[in-house]
Amino acid sequence: MENKHFKSYNDDDAQQRYLREESYRRANKKLDKLKGFYWHLASYVVVNIFLIIVITVNSSRSVWNFGTFATAFFWGIGLFFHFLGVFGADFFFGKNWEERKIKEIMDKDEQGWE
């Protein structure tokens, strides 16, 4: 006889809750990485605009020399690697880029034979 006062343990419910919680944690971690990158980008823009203005105003030399933009250049390299760390290399090519490119080349090759 089944007791009406106790809910039976359903393993599927527990597994669904666990999967939802894991999904939430991954999404939250990704969001933290995105926020970190956007703060990095914002500080890059603000600080480098300030530095370029200060160097331009206080320099008797031409504005268009490497020293004026050296900080922006090297910091930009670091920012680019931060970008790759957050968005991944797939951002540029996509996950199916190789397959699409192979199909495109094969289609062009077939048209050349006709």
Biopython code that builds the backbone (N, CA, C, O; Angstrom):
import numpy as np
from Bio.PDB.StructureBuilder import StructureBuilder

atoms = [
    (1, "MET", "N", (0.837, -1.162, 0.000)),
    (1, "MET", "CA", (0.000, 0.000, 0.000)),
    (1, "MET", "C", (0.901, 1.251, 0.000)),
    (1, "MET", "O", (1.892, 1.310, 0.727)),
    (2, "GLU", "N", (0.545, 2.232, -0.815)),
    (2, "GLU", "CA", (1.343, 3.442, -0.983)),
    (2, "GLU", "C", (0.893, 4.503, 0.021)),
    (2, "GLU", "O", (-0.304, 4.702, 0.232)),
    (3, "ASN", "N", (1.848, 5.169, 0.628)),
    (3, "ASN", "CA", (1.555, 6.200, 1.601)),
    (3, "ASN", "C", (1.297, 7.513, 0.870)),
    (3, "ASN", "O", (2.115, 7.920, 0.045)),
    (4, "LYS", "N", (0.183, 8.183, 1.150)),
    (4, "LYS", "CA", (-0.203, 9.425, 0.472)),
    (4, "LYS", "C", (0.570, 10.624, 0.995)),
    (4, "LYS", "O", (0.601, 11.659, 0.331)),
    (5, "HIS", "N", (1.188, 10.522, 2.150)),
    (5, "HIS", "CA", (1.841, 11.656, 2.772)),
    (5, "HIS", "C", (3.265, 11.873, 2.280)),
    (5, "HIS", "O", (3.809, 12.964, 2.448)),
    (6, "PHE", "N", (3.869, 10.877, 1.687)),
    (6, "PHE", "CA", (5.243, 10.983, 1.236)),
    (6, "PHE", "C", (5.283, 10.937, -0.288)),
    (6, "PHE", "O", (4.712, 10.057, -0.931)),
    (7, "LYS", "N", (5.977, 11.916, -0.827)),
    (7, "LYS", "CA", (6.153, 11.944, -2.275)),
    (7, "LYS", "C", (7.290, 10.983, -2.631)),
    (7, "LYS", "O", (8.350, 11.002, -2.007)),
    (8, "SER", "N", (7.059, 10.162, -3.623)),
    (8, "SER", "CA", (8.098, 9.222, -4.016)),
    (8, "SER", "C", (9.256, 9.977, -4.660)),
    (8, "SER", "O", (9.070, 10.995, -5.326)),
    (9, "TYR", "N", (10.432, 9.455, -4.445)),
    (9, "TYR", "CA", (11.639, 10.060, -5.000)),
    (9, "TYR", "C", (11.699, 9.770, -6.490)),
    (9, "TYR", "O", (11.666, 8.614, -6.914)),
    (10, "ASN", "N", (11.787, 10.825, -7.271)),
    (10, "ASN", "CA", (11.852, 10.677, -8.718)),
    (10, "ASN", "C", (13.249, 11.116, -9.172)),
    (10, "ASN", "O", (13.595, 12.294, -9.088)),
    (11, "ASP", "N", (14.022, 10.186, -9.639)),
    (11, "ASP", "CA", (15.398, 10.457, -10.041)),
    (11, "ASP", "C", (15.461, 11.437, -11.206)),
    (11, "ASP", "O", (16.415, 12.209, -11.297)),
    (12, "ASP", "N", (14.476, 11.432, -12.096)),
    (12, "ASP", "CA", (14.458, 12.328, -13.253)),
    (12, "ASP", "C", (14.367, 13.782, -12.815)),
    (12, "ASP", "O", (15.012, 14.647, -13.408)),
    (13, "ASP", "N", (13.565, 14.066, -11.773)),
    (13, "ASP", "CA", (13.444, 15.438, -11.280)),
    (13, "ASP", "C", (14.777, 15.942, -10.741)),
    (13, "ASP", "O", (15.178, 17.071, -11.023)),
    (14, "ALA", "N", (15.450, 15.120, -9.978)),
    (14, "ALA", "CA", (16.742, 15.502, -9.402)),
    (14, "ALA", "C", (17.764, 15.733, -10.518)),
    (14, "ALA", "O", (18.550, 16.679, -10.459)),
    (15, "GLN", "N", (17.751, 14.889, -11.506)),
    (15, "GLN", "CA", (18.696, 15.044, -12.613)),
    (15, "GLN", "C", (18.404, 16.316, -13.401)),
    (15, "GLN", "O", (19.332, 17.021, -13.795)),
    (16, "GLN", "N", (17.141, 16.618, -13.634)),
    (16, "GLN", "CA", (16.774, 17.845, -14.344)),
    (16, "GLN", "C", (17.212, 19.083, -13.560)),
    (16, "GLN", "O", (17.731, 20.036, -14.141)),
    (17, "ARG", "N", (17.004, 19.067, -12.246)),
    (17, "ARG", "CA", (17.433, 20.202, -11.415)),
    (17, "ARG", "C", (18.949, 20.364, -11.479)),
    (17, "ARG", "O", (19.459, 21.479, -11.586)),
    (18, "TYR", "N", (19.663, 19.243, -11.414)),
    (18, "TYR", "CA", (21.117, 19.278, -11.485)),
    (18, "TYR", "C", (21.580, 19.854, -12.829)),
    (18, "TYR", "O", (22.474, 20.699, -12.870)),
    (19, "LEU", "N", (20.974, 19.401, -13.913)),
    (19, "LEU", "CA", (21.356, 19.897, -15.243)),
    (19, "LEU", "C", (21.064, 21.376, -15.393)),
    (19, "LEU", "O", (21.852, 22.115, -15.981)),
    (20, "ARG", "N", (19.919, 21.812, -14.855)),
    (20, "ARG", "CA", (19.572, 23.239, -14.900)),
    (20, "ARG", "C", (20.576, 24.071, -14.096)),
    (20, "ARG", "O", (21.004, 25.139, -14.534)),
    (21, "GLU", "N", (20.941, 23.568, -12.918)),
    (21, "GLU", "CA", (21.891, 24.285, -12.081)),
    (21, "GLU", "C", (23.265, 24.357, -12.744)),
    (21, "GLU", "O", (23.918, 25.399, -12.699)),
    (22, "GLU", "N", (23.704, 23.270, -13.352)),
    (22, "GLU", "CA", (24.988, 23.271, -14.061)),
    (22, "GLU", "C", (24.955, 24.225, -15.252)),
    (22, "GLU", "O", (25.929, 24.931, -15.513)),
    (23, "SER", "N", (23.860, 24.245, -15.957)),
    (23, "SER", "CA", (23.706, 25.156, -17.085)),
    (23, "SER", "C", (23.760, 26.606, -16.607)),
    (23, "SER", "O", (24.390, 27.453, -17.240)),
    (24, "TYR", "N", (23.098, 26.880, -15.491)),
    (24, "TYR", "CA", (23.115, 28.231, -14.914)),
    (24, "TYR", "C", (24.534, 28.623, -14.510)),
    (24, "TYR", "O", (24.953, 29.752, -14.761)),
    (25, "ARG", "N", (25.271, 27.717, -13.894)),
    (25, "ARG", "CA", (26.643, 28.020, -13.477)),
    (25, "ARG", "C", (27.544, 28.300, -14.674)),
    (25, "ARG", "O", (28.363, 29.218, -14.636)),
    (26, "ARG", "N", (27.396, 27.511, -15.736)),
    (26, "ARG", "CA", (28.194, 27.757, -16.950)),
    (26, "ARG", "C", (27.843, 29.106, -17.564)),
    (26, "ARG", "O", (28.728, 29.853, -17.981)),
    (27, "ALA", "N", (26.549, 29.418, -17.620)),
    (27, "ALA", "CA", (26.113, 30.700, -18.186)),
    (27, "ALA", "C", (26.628, 31.854, -17.338)),
    (27, "ALA", "O", (27.054, 32.877, -17.875)),
    (28, "ASN", "N", (26.593, 31.700, -16.021)),
    (28, "ASN", "CA", (27.064, 32.752, -15.127)),
    (28, "ASN", "C", (28.570, 32.962, -15.287)),
    (28, "ASN", "O", (29.047, 34.097, -15.267)),
    (29, "LYS", "N", (29.312, 31.872, -15.446)),
    (29, "LYS", "CA", (30.753, 31.961, -15.650)),
    (29, "LYS", "C", (31.067, 32.664, -16.975)),
    (29, "LYS", "O", (31.968, 33.500, -17.041)),
    (30, "LYS", "N", (30.324, 32.324, -18.019)),
    (30, "LYS", "CA", (30.504, 32.962, -19.326)),
    (30, "LYS", "C", (30.181, 34.452, -19.236)),
    (30, "LYS", "O", (30.875, 35.279, -19.827)),
    (31, "LEU", "N", (29.127, 34.790, -18.497)),
    (31, "LEU", "CA", (28.751, 36.190, -18.324)),
    (31, "LEU", "C", (29.854, 36.960, -17.595)),
    (31, "LEU", "O", (30.152, 38.098, -17.954)),
    (32, "ASP", "N", (30.456, 36.353, -16.583)),
    (32, "ASP", "CA", (31.567, 37.002, -15.877)),
    (32, "ASP", "C", (32.741, 37.262, -16.814)),
    (32, "ASP", "O", (33.372, 38.317, -16.746)),
    (33, "LYS", "N", (33.035, 36.301, -17.688)),
    (33, "LYS", "CA", (34.111, 36.494, -18.665)),
    (33, "LYS", "C", (33.773, 37.618, -19.636)),
    (33, "LYS", "O", (34.634, 38.433, -19.968)),
    (34, "LEU", "N", (32.518, 37.667, -20.096)),
    (34, "LEU", "CA", (32.095, 38.739, -21.000)),
    (34, "LEU", "C", (32.207, 40.104, -20.336)),
    (34, "LEU", "O", (32.720, 41.051, -20.932)),
    (35, "LYS", "N", (31.729, 40.201, -19.103)),
    (35, "LYS", "CA", (31.813, 41.480, -18.393)),
    (35, "LYS", "C", (33.271, 41.892, -18.208)),
    (35, "LYS", "O", (33.610, 43.065, -18.370)),
    (36, "GLY", "N", (34.127, 40.943, -17.872)),
    (36, "GLY", "CA", (35.547, 41.243, -17.720)),
    (36, "GLY", "C", (36.154, 41.767, -19.010)),
    (36, "GLY", "O", (36.932, 42.721, -18.999)),
    (37, "PHE", "N", (35.792, 41.135, -20.127)),
    (37, "PHE", "CA", (36.319, 41.604, -21.411)),
    (37, "PHE", "C", (35.806, 42.998, -21.740)),
    (37, "PHE", "O", (36.583, 43.844, -22.183)),
    (38, "TYR", "N", (34.514, 43.259, -21.535)),
    (38, "TYR", "CA", (33.956, 44.577, -21.863)),
    (38, "TYR", "C", (34.540, 45.676, -20.970)),
    (38, "TYR", "O", (34.745, 46.796, -21.438)),
    (39, "TRP", "N", (34.813, 45.379, -19.698)),
    (39, "TRP", "CA", (35.487, 46.352, -18.842)),
    (39, "TRP", "C", (36.904, 46.593, -19.326)),
    (39, "TRP", "O", (37.380, 47.729, -19.309)),
    (40, "HIS", "N", (37.579, 45.544, -19.755)),
    (40, "HIS", "CA", (38.925, 45.671, -20.297)),
    (40, "HIS", "C", (38.904, 46.552, -21.543)),
    (40, "HIS", "O", (39.749, 47.434, -21.698)),
    (41, "LEU", "N", (37.946, 46.316, -22.424)),
    (41, "LEU", "CA", (37.814, 47.104, -23.646)),
    (41, "LEU", "C", (37.517, 48.567, -23.328)),
    (41, "LEU", "O", (38.105, 49.466, -23.929)),
    (42, "ALA", "N", (36.612, 48.806, -22.391)),
    (42, "ALA", "CA", (36.262, 50.183, -22.024)),
    (42, "ALA", "C", (37.473, 50.917, -21.446)),
    (42, "ALA", "O", (37.726, 52.068, -21.802)),
    (43, "SER", "N", (38.212, 50.267, -20.568)),
    (43, "SER", "CA", (39.391, 50.923, -19.992)),
    (43, "SER", "C", (40.455, 51.149, -21.064)),
    (43, "SER", "O", (41.147, 52.167, -21.042)),
    (44, "TYR", "N", (40.590, 50.215, -21.997)),
    (44, "TYR", "CA", (41.528, 50.378, -23.111)),
    (44, "TYR", "C", (41.199, 51.643, -23.905)),
    (44, "TYR", "O", (42.084, 52.450, -24.192)),
    (45, "VAL", "N", (39.940, 51.807, -24.251)),
    (45, "VAL", "CA", (39.531, 52.964, -25.055)),
    (45, "VAL", "C", (39.747, 54.262, -24.286)),
    (45, "VAL", "O", (40.351, 55.198, -24.810)),
    (46, "VAL", "N", (39.260, 54.326, -23.054)),
    (46, "VAL", "CA", (39.351, 55.567, -22.271)),
    (46, "VAL", "C", (40.802, 55.944, -21.995)),
    (46, "VAL", "O", (41.195, 57.088, -22.224)),
    (47, "VAL", "N", (41.597, 55.006, -21.509)),
    (47, "VAL", "CA", (42.988, 55.305, -21.150)),
    (47, "VAL", "C", (43.794, 55.682, -22.383)),
    (47, "VAL", "O", (44.594, 56.616, -22.327)),
    (48, "ASN", "N", (43.605, 54.987, -23.486)),
    (48, "ASN", "CA", (44.409, 55.291, -24.674)),
    (48, "ASN", "C", (44.011, 56.601, -25.326)),
    (48, "ASN", "O", (44.871, 57.309, -25.850)),
    (49, "ILE", "N", (42.736, 56.942, -25.307)),
    (49, "ILE", "CA", (42.336, 58.275, -25.803)),
    (49, "ILE", "C", (42.986, 59.352, -24.953)),
    (49, "ILE", "O", (43.523, 60.328, -25.477)),
    (50, "PHE", "N", (42.937, 59.171, -23.631)),
    (50, "PHE", "CA", (43.570, 60.130, -22.725)),
    (50, "PHE", "C", (45.068, 60.240, -22.999)),
    (50, "PHE", "O", (45.591, 61.348, -23.115)),
    (51, "LEU", "N", (45.763, 59.114, -23.105)),
    (51, "LEU", "CA", (47.205, 59.140, -23.349)),
    (51, "LEU", "C", (47.564, 59.790, -24.682)),
    (51, "LEU", "O", (48.518, 60.563, -24.762)),
    (52, "ILE", "N", (46.816, 59.484, -25.706)),
    (52, "ILE", "CA", (47.104, 60.065, -27.024)),
    (52, "ILE", "C", (46.887, 61.567, -26.996)),
    (52, "ILE", "O", (47.666, 62.313, -27.589)),
    (53, "ILE", "N", (45.844, 62.022, -26.316)),
    (53, "ILE", "CA", (45.603, 63.469, -26.206)),
    (53, "ILE", "C", (46.732, 64.140, -25.424)),
    (53, "ILE", "O", (47.254, 65.170, -25.850)),
    (54, "VAL", "N", (47.112, 63.560, -24.281)),
    (54, "VAL", "CA", (48.182, 64.142, -23.463)),
    (54, "VAL", "C", (49.496, 64.172, -24.235)),
    (54, "VAL", "O", (50.193, 65.186, -24.212)),
    (55, "ILE", "N", (49.844, 63.102, -24.906)),
    (55, "ILE", "CA", (51.096, 63.060, -25.676)),
    (55, "ILE", "C", (51.052, 64.072, -26.814)),
    (55, "ILE", "O", (52.048, 64.744, -27.084)),
    (56, "THR", "N", (49.919, 64.186, -27.475)),
    (56, "THR", "CA", (49.793, 65.122, -28.598)),
    (56, "THR", "C", (49.918, 66.568, -28.133)),
    (56, "THR", "O", (50.593, 67.372, -28.776)),
    (57, "VAL", "N", (49.284, 66.895, -27.038)),
    (57, "VAL", "CA", (49.305, 68.273, -26.534)),
    (57, "VAL", "C", (50.698, 68.644, -26.022)),
    (57, "VAL", "O", (51.145, 69.773, -26.225)),
    (58, "ASN", "N", (51.378, 67.729, -25.375)),
    (58, "ASN", "CA", (52.664, 68.032, -24.747)),
    (58, "ASN", "C", (53.880, 67.719, -25.603)),
    (58, "ASN", "O", (55.008, 67.907, -25.147)),
    (59, "SER", "N", (53.689, 67.258, -26.803)),
    (59, "SER", "CA", (54.823, 66.872, -27.637)),
    (59, "SER", "C", (55.055, 67.906, -28.730)),
    (59, "SER", "O", (54.116, 68.413, -29.344)),
    (60, "SER", "N", (56.312, 68.200, -28.952)),
    (60, "SER", "CA", (56.657, 69.111, -30.042)),
    (60, "SER", "C", (56.885, 68.330, -31.334)),
    (60, "SER", "O", (56.977, 68.911, -32.415)),
    (61, "ARG", "N", (56.975, 67.017, -31.206)),
    (61, "ARG", "CA", (57.183, 66.169, -32.383)),
    (61, "ARG", "C", (55.861, 65.934, -33.115)),
    (61, "ARG", "O", (54.795, 66.356, -32.666)),
    (62, "SER", "N", (55.962, 65.264, -34.230)),
    (62, "SER", "CA", (54.781, 64.897, -35.000)),
    (62, "SER", "C", (53.936, 63.899, -34.213)),
    (62, "SER", "O", (54.459, 63.043, -33.500)),
    (63, "VAL", "N", (52.646, 64.026, -34.357)),
    (63, "VAL", "CA", (51.720, 63.123, -33.679)),
    (63, "VAL", "C", (51.838, 61.716, -34.252)),
    (63, "VAL", "O", (51.624, 60.741, -33.532)),
    (64, "TRP", "N", (52.172, 61.595, -35.520)),
    (64, "TRP", "CA", (52.168, 60.316, -36.208)),
    (64, "TRP", "C", (53.501, 59.608, -36.084)),
    (64, "TRP", "O", (54.172, 59.354, -37.084)),
    (65, "ASN", "N", (53.885, 59.287, -34.858)),
    (65, "ASN", "CA", (55.061, 58.443, -34.653)),
    (65, "ASN", "C", (54.673, 57.284, -33.739)),
    (65, "ASN", "O", (53.619, 57.304, -33.103)),
    (66, "PHE", "N", (55.531, 56.288, -33.686)),
    (66, "PHE", "CA", (55.195, 55.064, -32.958)),
    (66, "PHE", "C", (55.018, 55.314, -31.464)),
    (66, "PHE", "O", (54.174, 54.681, -30.832)),
    (67, "GLY", "N", (55.792, 56.218, -30.896)),
    (67, "GLY", "CA", (55.717, 56.498, -29.469)),
    (67, "GLY", "C", (54.347, 56.963, -29.019)),
    (67, "GLY", "O", (53.927, 56.688, -27.895)),
    (68, "THR", "N", (53.654, 57.663, -29.891)),
    (68, "THR", "CA", (52.323, 58.148, -29.550)),
    (68, "THR", "C", (51.335, 57.002, -29.382)),
    (68, "THR", "O", (50.448, 57.056, -28.530)),
    (69, "PHE", "N", (51.490, 55.985, -30.185)),
    (69, "PHE", "CA", (50.519, 54.890, -30.199)),
    (69, "PHE", "C", (51.071, 53.571, -29.647)),
    (69, "PHE", "O", (50.421, 52.533, -29.774)),
    (70, "ALA", "N", (52.257, 53.598, -29.038)),
    (70, "ALA", "CA", (52.890, 52.363, -28.567)),
    (70, "ALA", "C", (52.053, 51.679, -27.493)),
    (70, "ALA", "O", (51.877, 50.462, -27.534)),
    (71, "THR", "N", (51.539, 52.436, -26.541)),
    (71, "THR", "CA", (50.732, 51.841, -25.477)),
    (71, "THR", "C", (49.486, 51.196, -26.064)),
    (71, "THR", "O", (49.138, 50.068, -25.716)),
    (72, "ALA", "N", (48.821, 51.912, -26.950)),
    (72, "ALA", "CA", (47.611, 51.371, -27.574)),
    (72, "ALA", "C", (47.932, 50.113, -28.374)),
    (72, "ALA", "O", (47.157, 49.157, -28.367)),
    (73, "PHE", "N", (49.064, 50.111, -29.058)),
    (73, "PHE", "CA", (49.434, 48.961, -29.879)),
    (73, "PHE", "C", (49.677, 47.715, -29.023)),
    (73, "PHE", "O", (49.083, 46.665, -29.270)),
    (74, "PHE", "N", (50.549, 47.834, -28.020)),
    (74, "PHE", "CA", (50.894, 46.657, -27.222)),
    (74, "PHE", "C", (49.746, 46.217, -26.320)),
    (74, "PHE", "O", (49.531, 45.021, -26.126)),
    (75, "TRP", "N", (49.016, 47.169, -25.776)),
    (75, "TRP", "CA", (47.849, 46.826, -24.972)),
    (75, "TRP", "C", (46.794, 46.178, -25.871)),
    (75, "TRP", "O", (46.080, 45.270, -25.446)),
    (76, "GLY", "N", (46.703, 46.650, -27.109)),
    (76, "GLY", "CA", (45.771, 46.065, -28.073)),
    (76, "GLY", "C", (46.069, 44.601, -28.355)),
    (76, "GLY", "O", (45.152, 43.804, -28.557)),
    (77, "ILE", "N", (47.346, 44.246, -28.369)),
    (77, "ILE", "CA", (47.714, 42.833, -28.546)),
    (77, "ILE", "C", (47.181, 42.013, -27.373)),
    (77, "ILE", "O", (46.611, 40.939, -27.567)),
    (78, "GLY", "N", (47.367, 42.521, -26.167)),
    (78, "GLY", "CA", (46.836, 41.836, -24.985)),
    (78, "GLY", "C", (45.323, 41.753, -25.011)),
    (78, "GLY", "O", (44.746, 40.733, -24.638)),
    (79, "LEU", "N", (44.682, 42.822, -25.451)),
    (79, "LEU", "CA", (43.218, 42.843, -25.553)),
    (79, "LEU", "C", (42.731, 41.823, -26.576)),
    (79, "LEU", "O", (41.704, 41.177, -26.370)),
    (80, "PHE", "N", (43.461, 41.678, -27.671)),
    (80, "PHE", "CA", (43.111, 40.696, -28.687)),
    (80, "PHE", "C", (43.157, 39.274, -28.115)),
    (80, "PHE", "O", (42.269, 38.466, -28.389)),
    (81, "PHE", "N", (44.184, 38.971, -27.325)),
    (81, "PHE", "CA", (44.271, 37.639, -26.718)),
    (81, "PHE", "C", (43.188, 37.435, -25.664)),
    (81, "PHE", "O", (42.695, 36.320, -25.491)),
    (82, "HIS", "N", (42.816, 38.495, -24.963)),
    (82, "HIS", "CA", (41.703, 38.400, -24.023)),
    (82, "HIS", "C", (40.419, 38.099, -24.799)),
    (82, "HIS", "O", (39.606, 37.282, -24.368)),
    (83, "PHE", "N", (40.242, 38.757, -25.935)),
    (83, "PHE", "CA", (39.091, 38.518, -26.806)),
    (83, "PHE", "C", (39.031, 37.047, -27.224)),
    (83, "PHE", "O", (37.975, 36.418, -27.157)),
    (84, "LEU", "N", (40.175, 36.507, -27.657)),
    (84, "LEU", "CA", (40.213, 35.100, -28.060)),
    (84, "LEU", "C", (39.902, 34.174, -26.896)),
    (84, "LEU", "O", (39.264, 33.137, -27.079)),
    (85, "GLY", "N", (40.346, 34.538, -25.707)),
    (85, "GLY", "CA", (40.070, 33.730, -24.533)),
    (85, "GLY", "C", (38.593, 33.701, -24.182)),
    (85, "GLY", "O", (38.090, 32.695, -23.681)),
    (86, "VAL", "N", (37.900, 34.795, -24.441)),
    (86, "VAL", "CA", (36.470, 34.873, -24.107)),
    (86, "VAL", "C", (35.610, 34.295, -25.219)),
    (86, "VAL", "O", (34.729, 33.475, -24.960)),
    (87, "PHE", "N", (35.856, 34.713, -26.451)),
    (87, "PHE", "CA", (34.995, 34.320, -27.559)),
    (87, "PHE", "C", (35.499, 33.098, -28.312)),
    (87, "PHE", "O", (34.725, 32.440, -29.008)),
    (88, "GLY", "N", (36.772, 32.787, -28.185)),
    (88, "GLY", "CA", (37.336, 31.622, -28.847)),
    (88, "GLY", "C", (37.688, 31.900, -30.296)),
    (88, "GLY", "O", (37.217, 32.865, -30.898)),
    (89, "ALA", "N", (38.519, 31.041, -30.832)),
    (89, "ALA", "CA", (38.951, 31.188, -32.232)),
    (89, "ALA", "C", (37.806, 30.919, -33.191)),
    (89, "ALA", "O", (37.847, 31.358, -34.341)),
    (90, "ASP", "N", (36.775, 30.197, -32.732)),
    (90, "ASP", "CA", (35.624, 29.916, -33.591)),
    (90, "ASP", "C", (34.849, 31.178, -33.952)),
    (90, "ASP", "O", (34.032, 31.161, -34.872)),
    (91, "PHE", "N", (35.097, 32.268, -33.239)),
    (91, "PHE", "CA", (34.393, 33.518, -33.516)),
    (91, "PHE", "C", (34.641, 33.973, -34.955)),
    (91, "PHE", "O", (33.729, 34.456, -35.625)),
    (92, "PHE", "N", (35.870, 33.818, -35.419)),
    (92, "PHE", "CA", (36.216, 34.294, -36.759)),
    (92, "PHE", "C", (35.752, 33.339, -37.853)),
    (92, "PHE", "O", (35.253, 33.779, -38.889)),
    (93, "PHE", "N", (35.908, 32.072, -37.636)),
    (93, "PHE", "CA", (35.625, 31.107, -38.681)),
    (93, "PHE", "C", (34.311, 30.362, -38.471)),
    (93, "PHE", "O", (33.757, 29.832, -39.433)),
    (94, "GLY", "N", (33.813, 30.306, -37.283)),
    (94, "GLY", "CA", (32.592, 29.555, -37.010)),
    (94, "GLY", "C", (32.893, 28.078, -36.886)),
    (94, "GLY", "O", (33.957, 27.608, -37.289)),
    (95, "LYS", "N", (31.952, 27.359, -36.331)),
    (95, "LYS", "CA", (32.180, 25.941, -36.084)),
    (95, "LYS", "C", (32.185, 25.119, -37.364)),
    (95, "LYS", "O", (32.908, 24.128, -37.456)),
    (96, "ASN", "N", (31.405, 25.507, -38.336)),
    (96, "ASN", "CA", (31.301, 24.723, -39.569)),
    (96, "ASN", "C", (32.027, 25.389, -40.732)),
    (96, "ASN", "O", (31.757, 25.076, -41.892)),
    (97, "TRP", "N", (32.941, 26.297, -40.434)),
    (97, "TRP", "CA", (33.594, 27.058, -41.487)),
    (97, "TRP", "C", (34.345, 26.156, -42.453)),
    (97, "TRP", "O", (34.236, 26.329, -43.667)),
    (98, "GLU", "N", (35.107, 25.195, -41.935)),
    (98, "GLU", "CA", (35.883, 24.313, -42.813)),
    (98, "GLU", "C", (34.978, 23.511, -43.728)),
    (98, "GLU", "O", (35.256, 23.376, -44.920)),
    (99, "GLU", "N", (33.898, 22.980, -43.179)),
    (99, "GLU", "CA", (32.978, 22.191, -43.996)),
    (99, "GLU", "C", (32.337, 23.048, -45.093)),
    (99, "GLU", "O", (32.217, 22.603, -46.234)),
    (100, "ARG", "N", (31.927, 24.264, -44.754)),
    (100, "ARG", "CA", (31.323, 25.156, -45.749)),
    (100, "ARG", "C", (32.335, 25.521, -46.831)),
    (100, "ARG", "O", (31.999, 25.564, -48.014)),
    (101, "LYS", "N", (33.584, 25.784, -46.418)),
    (101, "LYS", "CA", (34.613, 26.160, -47.380)),
    (101, "LYS", "C", (34.927, 25.007, -48.325)),
    (101, "LYS", "O", (35.080, 25.224, -49.527)),
    (102, "ILE", "N", (35.025, 23.781, -47.805)),
    (102, "ILE", "CA", (35.281, 22.614, -48.644)),
    (102, "ILE", "C", (34.161, 22.435, -49.657)),
    (102, "ILE", "O", (34.409, 22.179, -50.835)),
    (103, "LYS", "N", (32.915, 22.572, -49.184)),
    (103, "LYS", "CA", (31.768, 22.452, -50.098)),
    (103, "LYS", "C", (31.818, 23.539, -51.169)),
    (103, "LYS", "O", (31.563, 23.266, -52.342)),
    (104, "GLU", "N", (32.144, 24.766, -50.775)),
    (104, "GLU", "CA", (32.231, 25.875, -51.729)),
    (104, "GLU", "C", (33.309, 25.612, -52.777)),
    (104, "GLU", "O", (33.085, 25.841, -53.965)),
    (105, "ILE", "N", (34.464, 25.139, -52.351)),
    (105, "ILE", "CA", (35.556, 24.860, -53.285)),
    (105, "ILE", "C", (35.183, 23.714, -54.215)),
    (105, "ILE", "O", (35.468, 23.760, -55.411)),
    (106, "MET", "N", (34.546, 22.686, -53.662)),
    (106, "MET", "CA", (34.126, 21.561, -54.496)),
    (106, "MET", "C", (33.079, 21.997, -55.517)),
    (106, "MET", "O", (33.112, 21.555, -56.666)),
    (107, "ASP", "N", (32.143, 22.866, -55.104)),
    (107, "ASP", "CA", (31.132, 23.372, -56.043)),
    (107, "ASP", "C", (31.771, 24.169, -57.162)),
    (107, "ASP", "O", (31.393, 24.019, -58.324)),
    (108, "LYS", "N", (32.739, 25.019, -56.827)),
    (108, "LYS", "CA", (33.435, 25.796, -57.852)),
    (108, "LYS", "C", (34.221, 24.879, -58.780)),
    (108, "LYS", "O", (34.285, 25.110, -59.988)),
    (109, "ASP", "N", (34.815, 23.845, -58.211)),
    (109, "ASP", "CA", (35.582, 22.886, -58.993)),
    (109, "ASP", "C", (34.683, 22.144, -59.979)),
    (109, "ASP", "O", (35.060, 21.927, -61.131)),
    (110, "GLU", "N", (33.494, 21.758, -59.520)),
    (110, "GLU", "CA", (32.531, 21.075, -60.404)),
    (110, "GLU", "C", (32.083, 21.972, -61.542)),
    (110, "GLU", "O", (31.924, 21.512, -62.673)),
    (111, "GLN", "N", (31.877, 23.245, -61.251)),
    (111, "GLN", "CA", (31.455, 24.182, -62.292)),
    (111, "GLN", "C", (32.554, 24.375, -63.329)),
    (111, "GLN", "O", (32.266, 24.618, -64.500)),
    (112, "GLY", "N", (33.790, 24.271, -62.914)),
    (112, "GLY", "CA", (34.927, 24.427, -63.840)),
    (112, "GLY", "C", (35.038, 23.251, -64.800)),
    (112, "GLY", "O", (35.583, 23.408, -65.893)),
    (113, "TRP", "N", (34.534, 22.067, -64.421)),
    (113, "TRP", "CA", (34.650, 20.889, -65.269)),
    (113, "TRP", "C", (33.554, 20.829, -66.321)),
    (113, "TRP", "O", (33.672, 20.099, -67.305)),
    (114, "GLU", "N", (32.514, 21.579, -66.120)),
    (114, "GLU", "CA", (31.386, 21.505, -67.076)),
    (114, "GLU", "C", (31.618, 22.308, -68.309)),
    (114, "GLU", "O", (30.764, 22.341, -69.195)),
]
sb = StructureBuilder()
sb.init_structure("model")
sb.init_model(0)
sb.init_chain("A")
sb.init_seg("    ")
for serial, (resi, resn, name, xyz) in enumerate(atoms, 1):
    if name == "N":
        sb.init_residue(resn, " ", resi, " ")
    sb.init_atom(name, np.array(xyz, "f"), 0.0, 1.0, " ", f" {name:<3s}", serial, name[0])
structure = sb.get_structure()
